[in-house]
Amino acid sequence: MKQVYLETPRLVLKTLTPSASSKVLEFYINNKDFLEEYEPERLPYFYTKQHQKQLLRWDLDGLHHLALVRVWIFKKEDLLTPIGTIALSNITRGVFQSCFLGYKIDKANKQQGYMTEGLSRMIDYAFSDLKLHRIEANIMPQNTASINLVKKIGFKEEGLARKYLQINGKWEDHIHMVLLNE
């Protein structure tokens, strides 16, 4: 599959190649403290250019096998600095036609509608281009901003997954949110 390039009124969402590892690393370093409470525990090697280069290679491999689509979010006026990322992961075909949704935004760009705009476009891509039936987002109950975001886009709560993911070294409950392609 070729790389993904999507636009919204204010944003460009696109896959990145390993050559962008410096910019991705800069994003993670700048947002380390901000993202820490919502992410897996990150060991020091995560914050290296070499590791980010490898992760970008894995993203392209996942895209090639249609198992993962990760785009990075850029403001149209600055196509060099990523302000976030959205991933459709664990894409499953057959009778399931489903995936998991993950996303993160730069702390300096939160609460400006960028993620709502980006997610809306990515969901349209998932349903129209990828022909998926179901998108699942699992969110910690205390992350009310994220819960409100997906509810605004139309996700519905399906229940609580107890001790679902290990976040920052601790098993955390997650609210299971789902959007169906009706």
OpenMM code with the backbone's topology and positions (N, CA, C; nanometers):
from openmm import Vec3, app, unit

residues = "MET LYS GLN VAL TYR LEU GLU THR PRO ARG LEU VAL LEU LYS THR LEU THR PRO SER ALA SER SER LYS VAL LEU GLU PHE TYR ILE ASN ASN LYS ASP PHE LEU GLU GLU TYR GLU PRO GLU ARG LEU PRO TYR PHE TYR THR LYS GLN HIS GLN LYS GLN LEU LEU ARG TRP ASP LEU ASP GLY LEU HIS HIS LEU ALA LEU VAL ARG VAL TRP ILE PHE LYS LYS GLU ASP LEU LEU THR PRO ILE GLY THR ILE ALA LEU SER ASN ILE THR ARG GLY VAL PHE GLN SER CYS PHE LEU GLY TYR LYS ILE ASP LYS ALA ASN LYS GLN GLN GLY TYR MET THR GLU GLY LEU SER ARG MET ILE ASP TYR ALA PHE SER ASP LEU LYS LEU HIS ARG ILE GLU ALA ASN ILE MET PRO GLN ASN THR ALA SER ILE ASN LEU VAL LYS LYS ILE GLY PHE LYS GLU GLU GLY LEU ALA ARG LYS TYR LEU GLN ILE ASN GLY LYS TRP GLU ASP HIS ILE HIS MET VAL LEU LEU ASN GLU".split()
positions = [
    Vec3(0.0851, -0.1191, 0.0000),
    Vec3(0.0000, 0.0000, 0.0000),
    Vec3(0.0886, 0.1241, 0.0000),
    Vec3(0.0494, 0.2220, -0.0794),
    Vec3(0.1255, 0.3463, -0.0805),
    Vec3(0.1017, 0.4233, 0.0485),
    Vec3(0.1798, 0.5266, 0.0688),
    Vec3(0.1658, 0.6041, 0.1909),
    Vec3(0.0327, 0.6784, 0.1936),
    Vec3(-0.0113, 0.7119, 0.3148),
    Vec3(-0.1390, 0.7797, 0.3341),
    Vec3(-0.1145, 0.9296, 0.3459),
    Vec3(-0.1966, 1.0059, 0.2760),
    Vec3(-0.1912, 1.1520, 0.2810),
    Vec3(-0.3353, 1.2018, 0.2797),
    Vec3(-0.3781, 1.2623, 0.3910),
    Vec3(-0.5152, 1.3105, 0.4059),
    Vec3(-0.5118, 1.4573, 0.4448),
    Vec3(-0.6149, 1.5310, 0.4044),
    Vec3(-0.6236, 1.6723, 0.4395),
    Vec3(-0.7557, 1.7041, 0.5066),
    Vec3(-0.7521, 1.8067, 0.5904),
    Vec3(-0.8705, 1.8676, 0.6495),
    Vec3(-0.8557, 2.0177, 0.6234),
    Vec3(-0.9516, 2.0991, 0.6645),
    Vec3(-0.9351, 2.2434, 0.6408),
    Vec3(-0.8051, 2.3018, 0.6985),
    Vec3(-0.7618, 2.2531, 0.8151),
    Vec3(-0.6419, 2.3115, 0.8782),
    Vec3(-0.5219, 2.2196, 0.8828),
    Vec3(-0.5410, 2.0908, 0.8507),
    Vec3(-0.4378, 1.9912, 0.8789),
    Vec3(-0.4017, 1.9052, 0.7593),
    Vec3(-0.2820, 1.8473, 0.7688),
    Vec3(-0.2391, 1.7382, 0.6809),
    Vec3(-0.2073, 1.6206, 0.7717),
    Vec3(-0.2602, 1.5037, 0.7377),
    Vec3(-0.2323, 1.3795, 0.8096),
    Vec3(-0.1588, 1.2888, 0.7121),
    Vec3(-0.0388, 1.2448, 0.7500),
    Vec3(0.0378, 1.1629, 0.6560),
    Vec3(0.1278, 1.0639, 0.7279),
    Vec3(0.1539, 0.9543, 0.6568),
    Vec3(0.2512, 0.8585, 0.7080),
    Vec3(0.3899, 0.9195, 0.6916),
    Vec3(0.4801, 0.8782, 0.7778),
    Vec3(0.6170, 0.9282, 0.7730),
    Vec3(0.7139, 0.8141, 0.7458),
    Vec3(0.8242, 0.8485, 0.6852),
    Vec3(0.9315, 0.7520, 0.6607),
    Vec3(1.0361, 0.7673, 0.7708),
    Vec3(1.1285, 0.6730, 0.7818),
    Vec3(1.2327, 0.6824, 0.8841),
    Vec3(1.3161, 0.8106, 0.8772),
    Vec3(1.3170, 0.8762, 0.7640),
    Vec3(1.3921, 1.0021, 0.7528),
    Vec3(1.3344, 1.1116, 0.8431),
    Vec3(1.2129, 1.0942, 0.8925),
    Vec3(1.1496, 1.1929, 0.9811),
    Vec3(1.1736, 1.1620, 1.1289),
    Vec3(1.2637, 1.0693, 1.1579),
    Vec3(1.2830, 1.0255, 1.2969),
    Vec3(1.3224, 1.1396, 1.3910),
    Vec3(1.3972, 1.2362, 1.3437),
    Vec3(1.4376, 1.3493, 1.4301),
    Vec3(1.3160, 1.4301, 1.4746),
    Vec3(1.2240, 1.4546, 1.3827),
    Vec3(1.1033, 1.5324, 1.4156),
    Vec3(1.0111, 1.4546, 1.5096),
    Vec3(1.0008, 1.3237, 1.4873),
    Vec3(0.9184, 1.2404, 1.5750),
    Vec3(0.9804, 1.2354, 1.7147),
    Vec3(1.1108, 1.2191, 1.7208),
    Vec3(1.1801, 1.2184, 1.8495),
    Vec3(1.1588, 1.3509, 1.9232),
    Vec3(1.1671, 1.4599, 1.8513),
    Vec3(1.1443, 1.5916, 1.9105),
    Vec3(1.0030, 1.6007, 1.9687),
    Vec3(0.9033, 1.5471, 1.8959),
    Vec3(0.7655, 1.5446, 1.9454),
    Vec3(0.7583, 1.4697, 2.0787),
    Vec3(0.8186, 1.3506, 2.0843),
    Vec3(0.8117, 1.2705, 2.2066),
    Vec3(0.8887, 1.3342, 2.3222),
    Vec3(1.0026, 1.3914, 2.2961),
    Vec3(1.0797, 1.4566, 2.4023),
    Vec3(1.0032, 1.5770, 2.4564),
    Vec3(0.9469, 1.6579, 2.3666),
    Vec3(0.8722, 1.7772, 2.4088),
    Vec3(0.7470, 1.7421, 2.4889),
    Vec3(0.6924, 1.6232, 2.4681),
    Vec3(0.5669, 1.5851, 2.5326),
    Vec3(0.5822, 1.4724, 2.6339),
    Vec3(0.7058, 1.4427, 2.6706),
    Vec3(0.7330, 1.3302, 2.7606),
    Vec3(0.6490, 1.3382, 2.8887),
    Vec3(0.6565, 1.4469, 2.9602),
    Vec3(0.5830, 1.4606, 3.0866),
    Vec3(0.4325, 1.4649, 3.0634),
    Vec3(0.3901, 1.5314, 2.9571),
    Vec3(0.2478, 1.5456, 2.9255),
    Vec3(0.1831, 1.4105, 2.8950),
    Vec3(0.2512, 1.3261, 2.8190),
    Vec3(0.1943, 1.1979, 2.7761),
    Vec3(0.2161, 1.0840, 2.8755),
    Vec3(0.3075, 1.1017, 2.9677),
    Vec3(0.3518, 0.9932, 3.0556),
    Vec3(0.2389, 0.9188, 3.1257),
    Vec3(0.1395, 0.9902, 3.1765),
    Vec3(0.0342, 0.9229, 3.2526),
    Vec3(-0.0608, 0.8409, 3.1660),
    Vec3(-0.0509, 0.8550, 3.0324),
    Vec3(-0.1404, 0.7834, 2.9424),
    Vec3(-0.0698, 0.6815, 2.8543),
    Vec3(0.0603, 0.6653, 2.8718),
    Vec3(0.1401, 0.5821, 2.7825),
    Vec3(0.2030, 0.4646, 2.8574),
    Vec3(0.2468, 0.3642, 2.7823),
    Vec3(0.3260, 0.2584, 2.8464),
    Vec3(0.4536, 0.3185, 2.9044),
    Vec3(0.5114, 0.2494, 2.9976),
    Vec3(0.6377, 0.2958, 3.0545),
    Vec3(0.7427, 0.3013, 2.9433),
    Vec3(0.8072, 0.4151, 2.9284),
    Vec3(0.9057, 0.4354, 2.8221),
    Vec3(1.0463, 0.4268, 2.8801),
    Vec3(1.1226, 0.3314, 2.8308),
    Vec3(1.2615, 0.3173, 2.8732),
    Vec3(1.3474, 0.4178, 2.7973),
    Vec3(1.4665, 0.4488, 2.8479),
    Vec3(1.5492, 0.5544, 2.7864),
    Vec3(1.5727, 0.5376, 2.6362),
    Vec3(1.5866, 0.4134, 2.5872),
    Vec3(1.6137, 0.3956, 2.4443),
    Vec3(1.4991, 0.4449, 2.3557),
    Vec3(1.3769, 0.4547, 2.4122),
    Vec3(1.2638, 0.5055, 2.3347),
    Vec3(1.2944, 0.6464, 2.2847),
    Vec3(1.3647, 0.7223, 2.3640),
    Vec3(1.3951, 0.8617, 2.3319),
    Vec3(1.5269, 0.8747, 2.2557),
    Vec3(1.5476, 0.7861, 2.1591),
    Vec3(1.6652, 0.7937, 2.0719),
    Vec3(1.6179, 0.7994, 1.9274),
    Vec3(1.6978, 0.8651, 1.8451),
    Vec3(1.6656, 0.8759, 1.7029),
    Vec3(1.6622, 0.7376, 1.6383),
    Vec3(1.7545, 0.6510, 1.6765),
    Vec3(1.7590, 0.5173, 1.6179),
    Vec3(1.6308, 0.4387, 1.6466),
    Vec3(1.5812, 0.4475, 1.7691),
    Vec3(1.4588, 0.3739, 1.8022),
    Vec3(1.3385, 0.4325, 1.7274),
    Vec3(1.3299, 0.5635, 1.7195),
    Vec3(1.2192, 0.6250, 1.6462),
    Vec3(1.2253, 0.5888, 1.4976),
    Vec3(1.3446, 0.5794, 1.4445),
    Vec3(1.3622, 0.5368, 1.3053),
    Vec3(1.3077, 0.3951, 1.2866),
    Vec3(1.3371, 0.3066, 1.3827),
    Vec3(1.2872, 0.1688, 1.3758),
    Vec3(1.1349, 0.1643, 1.3873),
    Vec3(1.0781, 0.2450, 1.4765),
    Vec3(0.9321, 0.2489, 1.4913),
    Vec3(0.8657, 0.2960, 1.3614),
    Vec3(0.9264, 0.3932, 1.2948),
    Vec3(0.8713, 0.4409, 1.1676),
    Vec3(0.8817, 0.3328, 1.0599),
    Vec3(0.9882, 0.2536, 1.0640),
    Vec3(0.9986, 0.1393, 0.9712),
    Vec3(0.8863, 0.0392, 0.9980),
    Vec3(0.8609, 0.0098, 1.1266),
    Vec3(0.7536, -0.0832, 1.1636),
    Vec3(0.6177, -0.0294, 1.1202),
    Vec3(0.5993, 0.1020, 1.1332),
    Vec3(0.4739, 0.1623, 1.0869),
    Vec3(0.4536, 0.1372, 0.9381),
    Vec3(0.5589, 0.1565, 0.8580),
    Vec3(0.5488, 0.1341, 0.7137),
    Vec3(0.5249, -0.0130, 0.6818),
    Vec3(0.5878, -0.1008, 0.7584),
    Vec3(0.5657, -0.2445, 0.7400),
    Vec3(0.4208, -0.2802, 0.7738),
    Vec3(0.3688, -0.2239, 0.8818),
    Vec3(0.2286, -0.2464, 0.9189),
    Vec3(0.1333, -0.1956, 0.8122),
    Vec3(0.1661, -0.0810, 0.7524),
    Vec3(0.0851, -0.0271, 0.6442),
    Vec3(0.0906, -0.1195, 0.5226),
    Vec3(0.2080, -0.1656, 0.4899),
    Vec3(0.2256, -0.2571, 0.3761),
    Vec3(0.1402, -0.3830, 0.3927),
    Vec3(0.1308, -0.4337, 0.5151),
    Vec3(0.0520, -0.5542, 0.5420),
    Vec3(-0.0931, -0.5232, 0.5818),
    Vec3(-0.1301, -0.3957, 0.5753),
    Vec3(-0.2652, -0.3505, 0.6108),
    Vec3(-0.3061, -0.3911, 0.7519),
    Vec3(-0.2105, -0.3916, 0.8426),
    Vec3(-0.2380, -0.4244, 0.9826),
    Vec3(-0.2372, -0.2997, 1.0704),
    Vec3(-0.1792, -0.1910, 1.0184),
    Vec3(-0.1632, -0.0666, 1.0942),
    Vec3(-0.1591, 0.0504, 0.9970),
    Vec3(-0.2310, 0.1564, 1.0310),
    Vec3(-0.2180, 0.2823, 0.9580),
    Vec3(-0.1926, 0.3897, 1.0622),
    Vec3(-0.0704, 0.4440, 1.0627),
    Vec3(-0.0370, 0.5552, 1.1531),
    Vec3(-0.0076, 0.6778, 1.0675),
    Vec3(-0.0766, 0.7860, 1.1003),
    Vec3(-0.0479, 0.9143, 1.0366),
    Vec3(0.0006, 1.0113, 1.1433),
    Vec3(0.0796, 1.1048, 1.0997),
    Vec3(0.1242, 1.2142, 1.1857),
    Vec3(0.0499, 1.3389, 1.1411),
    Vec3(0.0164, 1.4223, 1.2373),
    Vec3(-0.0667, 1.5401, 1.2132),
    Vec3(0.0224, 1.6637, 1.2030),
    Vec3(-0.0019, 1.7415, 1.0984),
    Vec3(0.0716, 1.8665, 1.0757),
    Vec3(-0.0271, 1.9780, 1.0475),
    Vec3(0.0024, 2.0987, 1.0971),
    Vec3(-0.0740, 2.2159, 1.0566),
    Vec3(-0.0315, 2.2489, 0.9135),
    Vec3(-0.1265, 2.2925, 0.8328),
    Vec3(-0.0945, 2.3224, 0.6930),
    Vec3(0.0136, 2.4293, 0.6802),
    Vec3(0.0219, 2.5195, 0.7774),
    Vec3(0.1236, 2.6248, 0.7685),
    Vec3(0.2616, 2.5792, 0.8162),
    Vec3(0.2718, 2.4576, 0.8683),
    Vec3(0.4016, 2.4043, 0.9131),
    Vec3(0.4047, 2.2535, 0.8888),
    Vec3(0.4452, 2.2156, 0.7705),
    Vec3(0.4455, 2.0742, 0.7325),
    Vec3(0.5724, 2.0020, 0.7764),
    Vec3(0.6513, 2.0651, 0.8638),
    Vec3(0.7736, 2.0025, 0.9138),
    Vec3(0.7640, 1.9583, 1.0584),
    Vec3(0.6693, 2.0142, 1.1335),
    Vec3(0.6611, 1.9868, 1.2769),
    Vec3(0.5332, 1.9111, 1.3101),
    Vec3(0.5443, 1.7829, 1.3450),
    Vec3(0.4226, 1.7083, 1.3809),
    Vec3(0.3649, 1.7581, 1.5125),
    Vec3(0.2303, 1.7698, 1.5160),
    Vec3(0.1632, 1.8129, 1.6394),
    Vec3(0.0846, 1.6988, 1.7026),
    Vec3(0.0913, 1.5811, 1.6423),
    Vec3(0.0198, 1.4668, 1.6982),
    Vec3(0.0269, 1.3480, 1.6050),
    Vec3(-0.0370, 1.2414, 1.6475),
    Vec3(-0.0423, 1.1201, 1.5670),
    Vec3(-0.1733, 1.0469, 1.5933),
    Vec3(-0.2185, 0.9752, 1.4917),
    Vec3(-0.3377, 0.8914, 1.5014),
    Vec3(-0.3017, 0.7560, 1.4424),
    Vec3(-0.3410, 0.6495, 1.5112),
    Vec3(-0.3124, 0.5152, 1.4609),
    Vec3(-0.4382, 0.4290, 1.4617),
    Vec3(-0.4556, 0.3567, 1.3536),
    Vec3(-0.5529, 0.2486, 1.3453),
    Vec3(-0.4693, 0.1218, 1.3515),
    Vec3(-0.4763, 0.0509, 1.4627),
    Vec3(-0.3881, -0.0641, 1.4823),
    Vec3(-0.4684, -0.1930, 1.4945),
    Vec3(-0.3964, -0.3032, 1.4875),
    Vec3(-0.4587, -0.4362, 1.4949),
    Vec3(-0.5771, -0.4462, 1.3996),
    Vec3(-0.5578, -0.3993, 1.2777),
    Vec3(-0.6640, -0.4074, 1.1776),
    Vec3(-0.6887, -0.5551, 1.1474),
    Vec3(-0.8113, -0.5969, 1.1681),
    Vec3(-0.8496, -0.7364, 1.1488),
    Vec3(-0.9554, -0.7424, 1.0405),
    Vec3(-0.9353, -0.8308, 0.9467),
    Vec3(-1.0279, -0.8445, 0.8338),
    Vec3(-1.1221, -0.9627, 0.8562),
    Vec3(-1.1674, -1.0242, 0.7498),
    Vec3(-1.2603, -1.1363, 0.7618),
    Vec3(-1.3949, -1.0896, 0.8133),
    Vec3(-1.4527, -1.1648, 0.9036),
    Vec3(-1.5852, -1.1313, 0.9553),
    Vec3(-1.5811, -1.0175, 1.0572),
    Vec3(-1.4611, -0.9757, 1.0973),
    Vec3(-1.4471, -0.8751, 1.2023),
    Vec3(-1.4436, -0.7319, 1.1460),
    Vec3(-1.3571, -0.7044, 1.0490),
    Vec3(-1.3436, -0.5718, 0.9862),
    Vec3(-1.3343, -0.4611, 1.0920),
    Vec3(-1.2365, -0.4743, 1.1794),
    Vec3(-1.2278, -0.3873, 1.2959),
    Vec3(-1.0840, -0.3425, 1.3196),
    Vec3(-1.0699, -0.2410, 1.4051),
    Vec3(-0.9365, -0.1954, 1.4461),
    Vec3(-0.9471, -0.1236, 1.5799),
    Vec3(-0.8302, -0.0957, 1.6362),
    Vec3(-0.8196, -0.0135, 1.7563),
    Vec3(-0.7719, 0.1246, 1.7159),
    Vec3(-0.8196, 0.2249, 1.7856),
    Vec3(-0.7824, 0.3635, 1.7598),
    Vec3(-0.6937, 0.4143, 1.8728),
    Vec3(-0.5851, 0.4795, 1.8360),
    Vec3(-0.4987, 0.5459, 1.9328),
    Vec3(-0.4606, 0.6825, 1.8790),
    Vec3(-0.4363, 0.7765, 1.9679),
    Vec3(-0.4034, 0.9118, 1.9234),
    Vec3(-0.3344, 0.9871, 2.0363),
    Vec3(-0.2597, 1.0887, 1.9978),
    Vec3(-0.1965, 1.1788, 2.0951),
    Vec3(-0.1710, 1.3120, 2.0281),
    Vec3(-0.1770, 1.4174, 2.1078),
    Vec3(-0.1588, 1.5534, 2.0571),
    Vec3(-0.0501, 1.6224, 2.1383),
    Vec3(0.0193, 1.7123, 2.0753),
    Vec3(0.1202, 1.7934, 2.1405),
    Vec3(0.0539, 1.8818, 2.2461),
    Vec3(0.1182, 1.8926, 2.3619),
    Vec3(0.0578, 1.9679, 2.4726),
    Vec3(0.0282, 2.1129, 2.4357),
    Vec3(0.1088, 2.1725, 2.3488),
    Vec3(0.0880, 2.3122, 2.3092),
    Vec3(-0.0276, 2.3276, 2.2107),
    Vec3(-0.0781, 2.2174, 2.1580),
    Vec3(-0.1843, 2.2231, 2.0576),
    Vec3(-0.3140, 2.1575, 2.1026),
    Vec3(-0.3241, 2.1261, 2.2318),
    Vec3(-0.4467, 2.0634, 2.2815),
    Vec3(-0.5573, 2.1679, 2.2928),
    Vec3(-0.6800, 2.1203, 2.2941),
    Vec3(-0.8003, 2.2025, 2.3127),
    Vec3(-0.8132, 2.3133, 2.2072),
    Vec3(-0.7699, 2.2820, 2.0855),
    Vec3(-0.7872, 2.3761, 1.9740),
    Vec3(-0.8650, 2.3123, 1.8591),
    Vec3(-0.9196, 2.1923, 1.8846),
    Vec3(-1.0005, 2.1251, 1.7847),
    Vec3(-0.9218, 2.0464, 1.6818),
    Vec3(-0.7901, 2.0446, 1.6933),
    Vec3(-0.7085, 1.9721, 1.5949),
    Vec3(-0.7352, 1.8223, 1.5979),
    Vec3(-0.7451, 1.7643, 1.7172),
    Vec3(-0.7655, 1.6205, 1.7240),
    Vec3(-0.9065, 1.5829, 1.6772),
    Vec3(-1.0060, 1.6633, 1.7086),
    Vec3(-1.1410, 1.6377, 1.6583),
    Vec3(-1.1396, 1.6376, 1.5058),
    Vec3(-1.0749, 1.7356, 1.4483),
    Vec3(-1.0653, 1.7478, 1.3025),
    Vec3(-0.9884, 1.6298, 1.2419),
    Vec3(-0.8757, 1.5961, 1.3026),
    Vec3(-0.7931, 1.4865, 1.2522),
    Vec3(-0.8620, 1.3514, 1.2657),
    Vec3(-0.9215, 1.3263, 1.3823),
    Vec3(-0.9912, 1.1986, 1.4035),
    Vec3(-1.1099, 1.1832, 1.3091),
    Vec3(-1.1841, 1.2897, 1.2887),
    Vec3(-1.2991, 1.2825, 1.1980),
    Vec3(-1.2540, 1.2417, 1.0585),
    Vec3(-1.1446, 1.2980, 1.0118),
    Vec3(-1.0939, 1.2633, 0.8782),
    Vec3(-1.0413, 1.1195, 0.8744),
    Vec3(-0.9725, 1.0794, 0.9812),
    Vec3(-0.9163, 0.9440, 0.9861),
    Vec3(-1.0279, 0.8393, 0.9935),
    Vec3(-1.1335, 0.8691, 1.0655),
    Vec3(-1.2462, 0.7772, 1.0749),
    Vec3(-1.3150, 0.7644, 0.9391),
    Vec3(-1.3294, 0.8757, 0.8699),
    Vec3(-1.3850, 0.8709, 0.7348),
    Vec3(-1.2991, 0.7815, 0.6453),
    Vec3(-1.1679, 0.7946, 0.6559),
    Vec3(-1.0751, 0.7108, 0.5797),
    Vec3(-1.0924, 0.5624, 0.6176),
    Vec3(-1.1038, 0.5356, 0.7465),
    Vec3(-1.1178, 0.3966, 0.7930),
    Vec3(-1.2450, 0.3321, 0.7395),
    Vec3(-1.3536, 0.4073, 0.7397),
    Vec3(-1.4812, 0.3517, 0.6959),
    Vec3(-1.4955, 0.3502, 0.5432),
    Vec3(-1.4520, 0.4552, 0.4758),
    Vec3(-1.4729, 0.4619, 0.3310),
    Vec3(-1.3611, 0.3927, 0.2521),
    Vec3(-1.2353, 0.4192, 0.2853),
    Vec3(-1.1237, 0.3622, 0.2091),
    Vec3(-1.0883, 0.2211, 0.2558),
    Vec3(-1.0782, 0.2023, 0.3869),
    Vec3(-1.0410, 0.0706, 0.4394),
    Vec3(-1.1609, -0.0232, 0.4538),
    Vec3(-1.2804, 0.0323, 0.4446),
    Vec3(-1.4050, -0.0463, 0.4540),
    Vec3(-1.4183, -0.1194, 0.5872),
    Vec3(-1.3723, -0.0558, 0.6948),
    Vec3(-1.3854, -0.1167, 0.8268),
    Vec3(-1.5284, -0.0997, 0.8779),
    Vec3(-1.5681, -0.1893, 0.9650),
    Vec3(-1.7026, -0.1873, 1.0237),
    Vec3(-1.7023, -0.1286, 1.1655),
    Vec3(-1.5907, -0.1442, 1.2365),
    Vec3(-1.5885, -0.1119, 1.3793),
    Vec3(-1.4531, -0.0524, 1.4167),
    Vec3(-1.4574, 0.0576, 1.4926),
    Vec3(-1.3362, 0.1177, 1.5475),
    Vec3(-1.3527, 0.1202, 1.6989),
    Vec3(-1.2529, 0.0669, 1.7685),
    Vec3(-1.2576, 0.0590, 1.9141),
    Vec3(-1.1517, 0.1496, 1.9752),
    Vec3(-1.1917, 0.2251, 2.0756),
    Vec3(-1.0991, 0.3090, 2.1515),
    Vec3(-1.1135, 0.2721, 2.2986),
    Vec3(-1.0033, 0.2470, 2.3639),
    Vec3(-1.0042, 0.2124, 2.5064),
    Vec3(-0.9339, 0.3240, 2.5819),
    Vec3(-1.0066, 0.3835, 2.6776),
    Vec3(-0.9604, 0.5068, 2.7419),
    Vec3(-0.9726, 0.4925, 2.8932),
    Vec3(-0.8685, 0.5352, 2.9636),
    Vec3(-0.8736, 0.5312, 3.1101),
    Vec3(-0.9843, 0.6245, 3.1604),
    Vec3(-1.0593, 0.5815, 3.2604),
    Vec3(-1.1727, 0.6616, 3.3094),
    Vec3(-1.1349, 0.8042, 3.3501),
    Vec3(-1.0142, 0.8234, 3.4013),
    Vec3(-0.9749, 0.9575, 3.4445),
    Vec3(-0.9374, 1.0501, 3.3285),
    Vec3(-0.9278, 0.9960, 3.2070),
    Vec3(-0.8932, 1.0780, 3.0907),
    Vec3(-1.0221, 1.1331, 3.0293),
    Vec3(-1.0854, 1.2241, 3.1022),
    Vec3(-1.2156, 1.2760, 3.0611),
    Vec3(-1.2080, 1.3538, 2.9300),
    Vec3(-1.0976, 1.4220, 2.9033),
    Vec3(-1.0849, 1.4963, 2.7768),
    Vec3(-1.0933, 1.4006, 2.6589),
    Vec3(-1.0271, 1.2872, 2.6687),
    Vec3(-1.0289, 1.1893, 2.5608),
    Vec3(-1.1665, 1.1235, 2.5474),
    Vec3(-1.2295, 1.0934, 2.6582),
    Vec3(-1.3644, 1.0347, 2.6544),
    Vec3(-1.4618, 1.1324, 2.5881),
    Vec3(-1.4545, 1.2590, 2.6279),
    Vec3(-1.5430, 1.3600, 2.5683),
    Vec3(-1.5156, 1.3766, 2.4196),
    Vec3(-1.3897, 1.3676, 2.3801),
    Vec3(-1.3524, 1.3791, 2.2392),
    Vec3(-1.4186, 1.2706, 2.1556),
    Vec3(-1.4035, 1.1446, 2.1955),
    Vec3(-1.4611, 1.0373, 2.1127),
    Vec3(-1.6141, 1.0377, 2.1178),
    Vec3(-1.6716, 1.0772, 2.2309),
    Vec3(-1.8179, 1.0878, 2.2378),
    Vec3(-1.8682, 1.1937, 2.1399),
    Vec3(-1.7955, 1.3044, 2.1297),
    Vec3(-1.8332, 1.4123, 2.0381),
    Vec3(-1.8346, 1.3622, 1.8937),
    Vec3(-1.7471, 1.2683, 1.8617),
    Vec3(-1.7370, 1.2139, 1.7261),
    Vec3(-1.8396, 1.1029, 1.7023),
    Vec3(-1.9015, 1.0525, 1.8092),
    Vec3(-2.0064, 0.9527, 1.7927),
    Vec3(-1.9793, 0.8173, 1.8550),
    Vec3(-1.8651, 0.8001, 1.9219),
    Vec3(-1.8366, 0.6725, 1.9879),
    Vec3(-1.9356, 0.6497, 2.1018),
    Vec3(-1.9686, 0.5237, 2.1234),
    Vec3(-2.0591, 0.4836, 2.2324),
    Vec3(-1.9829, 0.3935, 2.3292),
    Vec3(-2.0157, 0.4077, 2.4561),
    Vec3(-1.9518, 0.3252, 2.5584),
    Vec3(-2.0124, 0.1857, 2.5585),
    Vec3(-1.9252, 0.0846, 2.5592),
    Vec3(-1.9714, -0.0547, 2.5630),
    Vec3(-1.9379, -0.1234, 2.6942),
    Vec3(-1.8625, -0.0575, 2.7811),
    Vec3(-1.8339, -0.1197, 2.9094),
    Vec3(-1.6961, -0.0852, 2.9610),
    Vec3(-1.6631, -0.1479, 3.0736),
    Vec3(-1.5350, -0.1254, 3.1390),
    Vec3(-1.4487, -0.2504, 3.1267),
    Vec3(-1.3287, -0.2325, 3.0785),
    Vec3(-1.2317, -0.3420, 3.0718),
    Vec3(-1.1376, -0.3251, 3.1912),
    Vec3(-1.1486, -0.4144, 3.2871),
    Vec3(-1.0699, -0.4038, 3.4103),
    Vec3(-0.9246, -0.4415, 3.3847),
    Vec3(-0.8344, -0.3591, 3.4396),
    Vec3(-0.6900, -0.3827, 3.4287),
    Vec3(-0.6525, -0.4216, 3.2856),
    Vec3(-0.6950, -0.3395, 3.1918),
    Vec3(-0.6871, -0.3692, 3.0490),
    Vec3(-0.5472, -0.3510, 2.9893),
    Vec3(-0.4829, -0.2396, 3.0220),
    Vec3(-0.3505, -0.2099, 2.9662),
    Vec3(-0.2553, -0.1664, 3.0763),
    Vec3(-0.1278, -0.1990, 3.0570),
    Vec3(-0.0267, -0.1549, 3.1518),
    Vec3(0.0233, -0.0176, 3.1079),
    Vec3(-0.0144, 0.0826, 3.1832),
    Vec3(0.0185, 0.2209, 3.1522),
    Vec3(0.1132, 0.2739, 3.2591),
    Vec3(0.2260, 0.3229, 3.2135),
    Vec3(0.3258, 0.3796, 3.3035),
    Vec3(0.3545, 0.2855, 3.4208),
    Vec3(0.3634, 0.1554, 3.3907),
    Vec3(0.4015, 0.0563, 3.4899),
    Vec3(0.2892, 0.0008, 3.5761),
    Vec3(0.1640, 0.0432, 3.5505),
    Vec3(0.0515, -0.0009, 3.6342),
    Vec3(-0.0627, -0.0480, 3.5448),
    Vec3(-0.1268, -0.1603, 3.5817),
    Vec3(-0.2426, -0.2095, 3.5072),
    Vec3(-0.3607, -0.1167, 3.5335),
    Vec3(-0.4157, -0.0614, 3.4272),
    Vec3(-0.5214, 0.0388, 3.4379),
    Vec3(-0.6519, -0.0110, 3.3742),
    Vec3(-0.7640, 0.0221, 3.4398),
    Vec3(-0.8949, -0.0005, 3.3798),
    Vec3(-0.9106, 0.0928, 3.2600),
    Vec3(-0.9919, 0.0511, 3.1632),
    Vec3(-1.0200, 0.1343, 3.0465),
    Vec3(-1.1680, 0.1239, 3.0117),
    Vec3(-1.2253, 0.2357, 2.9705),
    Vec3(-1.3615, 0.2369, 2.9203),
    Vec3(-1.3541, 0.1999, 2.7723),
    Vec3(-1.4338, 0.1016, 2.7339),
    Vec3(-1.4344, 0.0506, 2.5971),
    Vec3(-1.5365, 0.1308, 2.5166),
    Vec3(-1.4859, 0.2110, 2.4212),
    Vec3(-1.5697, 0.2968, 2.3380),
    Vec3(-1.5660, 0.2425, 2.1946),
    Vec3(-1.6789, 0.2479, 2.1264),
    Vec3(-1.6889, 0.1883, 1.9922),
    Vec3(-1.7646, 0.2807, 1.8985),
    Vec3(-1.7171, 0.2865, 1.7753),
    Vec3(-1.7891, 0.3550, 1.6678),
    Vec3(-1.8100, 0.2543, 1.5564),
    Vec3(-1.9363, 0.2387, 1.5152),
    Vec3(-1.9713, 0.1450, 1.4081),
    Vec3(-1.9943, 0.2191, 1.2773),
    Vec3(-1.9582, 0.1550, 1.1693),
    Vec3(-1.9833, 0.2068, 1.0357),
    Vec3(-2.1230, 0.1612, 0.9973),
    Vec3(-2.2205, 0.2431, 1.0260),
    Vec3(-2.3602, 0.2063, 0.9992),
    Vec3(-2.3899, 0.2300, 0.8533),
] * unit.nanometer
topology = app.Topology()
chain = topology.addChain("A")
for resn in residues:
    res = topology.addResidue(resn, chain)
    for name in ("N", "CA", "C"):
        topology.addAtom(name, app.Element.getBySymbol(name[0]), res)
